[in-house]
Amino acid sequence: MREVSAPRAGTLSYNINMIITSNNMRILMLVFILFLTPNVLALPCDEDEQIKDALIKQSIHDYLKNFGNCPCPYCEDKDGHLCGGRSAWSINGGREPLCYPSDITKK
């Protein structure tokens, strides 16, 4: 029976094994990057959305407390009707409550 030994450096089988091992490492790193990176990158977006939501809620709360009803088009007046075009947000030159995420800039 012939004894099988590990390939020696500089031989063809050693070089093939090194290429296979290198490719496996590249694939493993690619999988790691593809599956784990999106979760890390998504955190700031989620935080931005949470901050925008909080600013909108605070703006609506402040408007209702200080100026009355109908800060935003999607709010209801005291009779339960949608404010729509009667809202402060819709009226040019009026108060400008934050009603939508697009109302908030990075400033």
C-alpha positions as CSV (number, residue, x, y, z in Angstrom):
1,M,0.0,0.0,0.0
2,R,1.3,3.4,-1.0
3,E,1.7,6.0,1.7
4,V,0.0,9.4,0.9
5,S,1.8,12.4,2.2
6,A,0.9,16.1,2.4
7,P,1.9,18.0,-0.8
8,R,5.2,19.8,-0.6
9,A,5.6,23.5,-1.3
10,G,6.3,24.2,-5.0
11,T,4.6,21.1,-6.3
12,L,1.5,21.2,-8.5
13,S,-0.8,19.6,-6.0
14,Y,0.4,22.1,-3.3
15,N,-0.3,25.1,-5.6
16,I,-3.8,23.7,-6.5
17,N,-4.6,23.3,-2.8
18,M,-3.5,26.8,-2.0
19,I,-5.7,28.2,-4.9
20,I,-8.7,26.2,-3.6
21,T,-8.1,27.4,0.0
22,S,-7.7,31.0,-1.2
23,N,-11.0,30.8,-3.2
24,N,-12.8,29.4,-0.2
25,M,-11.6,32.2,1.9
26,R,-12.7,34.7,-0.7
27,I,-16.2,33.1,-0.9
28,L,-16.5,33.1,2.9
29,M,-15.5,36.8,3.1
30,L,-18.0,37.6,0.3
31,V,-20.8,35.8,2.1
32,F,-19.9,37.6,5.3
33,I,-20.0,41.0,3.6
34,L,-23.2,40.3,1.7
35,F,-25.2,39.0,4.6
36,L,-23.9,41.0,7.6
37,T,-23.2,44.4,6.1
38,P,-26.8,45.3,5.2
39,N,-27.9,44.9,8.8
40,V,-25.2,47.3,9.9
41,L,-25.9,49.8,7.2
42,A,-29.7,49.7,7.9
43,L,-29.3,51.0,11.5
44,P,-28.8,54.7,10.6
45,C,-31.8,54.7,8.3
46,D,-34.0,53.2,11.0
47,E,-32.7,55.8,13.4
48,D,-33.3,58.6,10.9
49,E,-36.9,57.4,10.4
50,Q,-37.5,57.2,14.2
51,I,-36.1,60.7,14.6
52,K,-38.3,62.1,11.8
53,D,-41.4,60.3,13.3
54,A,-40.7,61.9,16.7
55,L,-40.2,65.3,15.2
56,I,-43.5,65.1,13.3
57,K,-45.4,63.9,16.4
58,Q,-43.9,66.7,18.5
59,S,-44.8,69.3,15.8
60,I,-48.4,68.1,15.6
61,H,-48.7,68.0,19.4
62,D,-47.3,71.5,19.8
63,Y,-49.6,72.9,17.1
64,L,-52.7,71.3,18.6
65,K,-51.7,72.6,22.0
66,N,-50.9,76.2,20.9
67,F,-53.0,76.9,17.8
68,G,-56.0,74.6,17.6
69,N,-56.9,71.8,15.3
70,C,-56.0,70.9,11.7
71,P,-52.2,71.0,11.6
72,C,-51.9,68.4,8.8
73,P,-54.1,67.3,5.9
74,Y,-54.5,63.9,7.3
75,C,-55.6,65.1,10.8
76,E,-59.3,65.3,11.7
77,D,-61.0,68.5,12.9
78,K,-63.1,68.6,16.0
79,D,-66.1,67.2,14.1
80,G,-64.2,64.2,12.9
81,H,-63.7,65.4,9.2
82,L,-60.3,65.3,7.5
83,C,-58.7,68.6,7.5
84,G,-57.3,68.3,3.9
85,G,-56.8,71.7,2.3
86,R,-57.9,73.5,5.5
87,S,-54.9,72.3,7.4
88,A,-52.1,74.7,8.5
89,W,-49.7,72.7,6.4
90,S,-51.8,73.3,3.2
91,I,-52.3,77.0,3.6
92,N,-49.5,79.2,2.1
93,G,-48.1,81.7,4.5
94,G,-49.6,80.1,7.5
95,R,-48.0,78.0,10.2
96,E,-45.7,75.3,9.0
97,P,-46.1,72.2,11.1
98,L,-44.0,69.2,10.2
99,C,-46.5,66.6,8.7
100,Y,-44.4,64.4,6.4
101,P,-40.9,63.0,6.5
102,S,-40.0,65.1,3.4
103,D,-40.7,68.3,5.5
104,I,-37.6,67.5,7.5
105,T,-34.2,68.2,6.2
106,K,-30.8,67.3,7.6
107,K,-30.2,70.9,8.9
